[in-house]
Amino acid sequence: MLHKTIIFGLGLLTLANCNAQKENKTSTKNTVTGEIKDVKSMNKDENIIYFNEGENKFLKEYEMNVTFKGISEDSRCPEGVNCMWAGVAVAQIEVMGLATRPMTVSIATTENAGRNYHQSTEFNGYTISLKDVNPYPTSKDGAKALAGKYRIGIVIKKAGGDSTTK
């Protein structure tokens, strides 16, 4: 009888805790969205080039062809969920210079050398950096529902320099 009372009490505490977390999430959503908008406005001086999944562009300024192949991993924490780790999205991008063979590179939303995640890579004297991955996964659908709908933003800079031109 005592065991049933203890288990019932723990169950009630767990349910009460879940409800308290849901109330906190709605109050913090607006502040997080505000911070993200500030970060995007600071990046306006960079030349972000956007690609839809499967899109191919020849960038004459950099003399390279860039194709956004897709997202190989999207473990970002869904909106409306508290996670221990923010997660990462890894984009597969195929780049090809005028006199080079195509090369597929993986760039991530976060830098973590221990897990082999890199936010930028070098190709043909340029540094290619991942700046934006949209849409963000939701707790309702998850990342699998986003397949084919991704859009990324990359920045290409001359390796070793801060300018985006040759």
C-alpha positions as CSV (number, residue, x, y, z in Angstrom):
1,M,0.0,0.0,0.0
2,L,2.8,2.4,0.8
3,H,4.5,1.7,-2.5
4,K,1.3,2.6,-4.4
5,T,1.1,5.9,-2.5
6,I,4.7,6.8,-3.3
7,I,4.4,6.0,-7.0
8,F,1.1,7.9,-7.2
9,G,2.8,10.9,-5.5
10,L,5.8,10.8,-7.9
11,G,3.4,10.6,-10.8
12,L,1.5,13.7,-9.7
13,L,4.8,15.7,-9.2
14,T,5.9,14.7,-12.7
15,L,2.7,15.9,-14.3
16,A,2.8,19.2,-12.3
17,N,6.4,19.8,-13.4
18,C,5.4,19.2,-17.1
19,N,2.6,21.8,-16.8
20,A,5.0,24.3,-15.2
21,Q,7.5,23.9,-18.1
22,K,4.8,24.5,-20.7
23,E,3.9,27.9,-19.0
24,N,7.6,29.0,-19.1
25,K,8.0,28.1,-22.8
26,T,5.3,30.5,-23.9
27,S,6.8,33.4,-21.9
28,T,10.4,32.9,-23.3
29,K,9.4,32.4,-26.9
30,N,9.0,36.2,-27.6
31,T,12.4,37.1,-26.1
32,V,14.2,34.5,-28.1
33,T,12.6,35.6,-31.3
34,G,13.7,39.2,-30.6
35,E,17.3,38.2,-30.1
36,I,17.3,36.3,-33.4
37,K,16.1,39.3,-35.3
38,D,18.9,41.4,-33.8
39,V,21.5,38.9,-34.9
40,K,20.1,38.8,-38.5
41,S,20.1,42.6,-38.7
42,M,23.8,42.7,-37.8
43,N,24.6,40.3,-40.6
44,K,23.1,42.6,-43.3
45,D,26.5,44.0,-44.2
46,E,27.7,40.5,-45.2
47,N,26.7,39.3,-48.6
48,I,24.6,36.3,-47.7
49,I,23.8,34.1,-50.7
50,Y,20.6,32.0,-50.3
51,F,19.9,28.6,-51.8
52,N,16.8,26.4,-51.8
53,E,17.4,22.7,-51.4
54,G,18.6,21.3,-54.8
55,E,19.3,24.8,-56.2
56,N,22.4,25.4,-58.3
57,K,24.0,28.8,-59.0
58,F,27.0,29.9,-60.9
59,L,28.7,32.7,-58.9
60,K,30.6,34.6,-61.5
61,E,32.2,36.9,-58.9
62,Y,33.8,33.9,-57.3
63,E,34.2,31.8,-60.4
64,M,32.5,28.8,-58.9
65,N,29.4,26.7,-59.3
66,V,27.6,26.0,-56.0
67,T,24.8,23.5,-55.5
68,F,22.9,23.0,-52.2
69,K,22.5,19.2,-52.2
70,G,20.5,19.0,-48.9
71,I,20.7,18.7,-45.2
72,S,22.4,15.5,-44.0
73,E,21.7,16.0,-40.3
74,D,19.3,18.3,-38.5
75,S,19.4,17.6,-34.7
76,R,18.5,21.2,-33.8
77,C,16.2,21.5,-30.8
78,P,12.6,22.0,-32.0
79,E,10.8,25.2,-31.2
80,G,8.8,24.9,-28.0
81,V,11.0,22.2,-26.5
82,N,13.7,22.4,-23.8
83,C,16.8,20.5,-24.8
84,M,20.1,19.7,-23.2
85,W,22.0,20.5,-26.4
86,A,21.0,23.1,-29.0
87,G,21.8,20.6,-31.8
88,V,23.2,21.2,-35.2
89,A,22.2,21.2,-38.9
90,V,24.7,20.0,-41.4
91,A,24.4,21.2,-45.0
92,Q,25.8,19.3,-48.0
93,I,27.1,21.7,-50.6
94,E,28.7,20.8,-53.9
95,V,31.3,23.4,-55.2
96,M,33.2,23.4,-58.4
97,G,35.6,26.0,-59.7
98,L,36.3,26.7,-63.4
99,A,39.3,24.4,-63.5
100,T,38.4,21.9,-60.7
101,R,36.4,18.8,-60.2
102,P,33.2,19.0,-58.1
103,M,33.7,18.6,-54.4
104,T,31.0,18.0,-51.8
105,V,31.6,19.8,-48.5
106,S,29.7,19.6,-45.2
107,I,29.3,22.8,-43.2
108,A,27.4,23.0,-40.0
109,T,25.5,25.6,-37.9
110,T,28.0,25.3,-35.1
111,E,31.7,24.7,-34.7
112,N,32.6,21.5,-32.8
113,A,35.8,19.9,-33.9
114,G,35.3,16.9,-31.5
115,R,32.2,15.9,-33.5
116,N,33.7,17.0,-36.9
117,Y,31.3,19.9,-37.3
118,H,32.8,23.0,-38.9
119,Q,31.0,26.3,-39.7
120,S,33.2,27.0,-42.7
121,T,35.5,25.4,-45.2
122,E,38.0,26.5,-47.7
123,F,37.8,25.9,-51.4
124,N,39.8,27.4,-54.3
125,G,41.2,30.3,-52.2
126,Y,37.8,31.2,-50.7
127,T,36.2,30.5,-47.3
128,I,32.6,29.3,-47.5
129,S,30.6,29.8,-44.2
130,L,27.1,28.7,-43.3
131,K,25.2,31.6,-41.8
132,D,21.5,30.5,-41.9
133,V,19.4,27.4,-42.1
134,N,15.6,27.6,-42.4
135,P,13.0,26.5,-41.5
136,Y,13.5,25.5,-37.9
137,P,12.1,22.1,-36.8
138,T,9.0,22.2,-34.7
139,S,8.0,19.8,-31.9
140,K,4.9,18.8,-33.8
141,D,6.5,17.7,-37.1
142,G,10.2,17.3,-36.3
143,A,13.0,17.6,-38.9
144,K,11.9,14.7,-41.1
145,A,8.9,16.8,-42.3
146,L,11.3,19.5,-43.6
147,A,13.0,17.3,-46.2
148,G,13.2,19.2,-49.5
149,K,12.0,22.5,-47.9
150,Y,15.3,23.7,-46.5
151,R,16.9,27.1,-47.4
152,I,20.4,28.0,-46.4
153,G,22.4,31.2,-46.4
154,I,26.2,31.1,-47.1
155,V,28.9,33.8,-47.1
156,I,31.9,33.5,-49.4
157,K,35.0,35.4,-48.5
158,K,38.6,35.5,-49.9
159,A,40.6,33.1,-47.7
160,G,42.7,35.0,-45.2
161,G,40.8,38.3,-45.9
162,D,37.6,40.0,-44.8
163,S,36.3,41.2,-48.1
164,T,33.8,39.3,-50.2
165,T,35.4,40.2,-53.5
166,K,38.6,39.1,-55.2
